[in-house]
Amino acid sequence: MSRFAALSLLTALALPAGFAAAQPAPPSKSALKQGEAIAKNNCGACHAVGRRGASPNPKSPPFRSLARRYPLANLEEALGEGIVVGHEGLDMPQFRFETGEVEALLAYLASIQKR
């Protein structure tokens, strides 16, 4: 076996192990509870923030369907820097969350998505 072939084989064998080790741990129950509280307290006046129910503001999408519209990871920066969105003439108030709050909220959002 040539050195190149051996190196390619070693690289191919090592990559899956490296990727498996790099996967994040599932969120804790306390992080999910914190994310749910953040959603209810800051967003629940307009959005359905649980697994069921209609949004109080019909133009505000239910949180359980957000992943159909946007990759949830794309919300991380906006939530941390100050998210501003309009819902067809009804502007959403600007929200800005701390890093831990963003992580908890995104974990909660991921946990309630309808597939």
Phi, psi and omega in degrees: 000134180288161178299322180297315180296319180295317179295319178297318180296315179298318179297316180297323179286327183280329184300310181301322179296320179294320179292320180296321181288335184275351181291137181291153176289150177297151182295149178285162177298324180292324177294319179295320178295319178297315179298320178296318179295319178298315180298313182296314186286330185254336190236342188294344178292335181242324185257146165286120186253001180251191181284345181220169174098159180269154175289137176305323173259111184302339179273356179262120185293145173298141182296333182291350180246008183299323183294342176287334183261324186219144168293124184302326180299333179291344180279344185305308182295316181297320180293326181280329184262346180119093182279135177225124182220146173252144177242077177051061177094346178252102183284136177282139176298153179283130177241142177221123185244153175285162184307311180297324178291319178299313181299316180294317180296316179295322177297316179296314179302316180298325184287340184253002184294135173278131182272000000 
